[in-house]
């Protein structure tokens, strides 16, 4: 491509930038690869459910009524027994054991 002497300086700069872009694409294209992740998909319940805490229950993990060995399992059992949705589970190490707190949505 021959640039005429009549070309304005802005046109010359645009042509040069265009050529640089094409050159960079030609050099980099062998290094490009297909993305490993095409999309992030959330589970349906994460998109539509709204958990509003109506009540917080809990206590020491040791000796809980369900006999569960983790706060998650104890809170799942508590939510199930009340027919509630489990919103959140928190564990606190008291030094004498683990205390669990379960936020439940009763509606």
ABEGO torsion letter per residue (X at the ends): XBBBAABBAAAAAAAAAAAAAAAAAAAAAAABBBBABABBBBBAAAAABBBBBABBBEEBABGBAAGBABAAAAAAAAAAAAGBBBABBBBBBAGAEBBBBBBBBAX
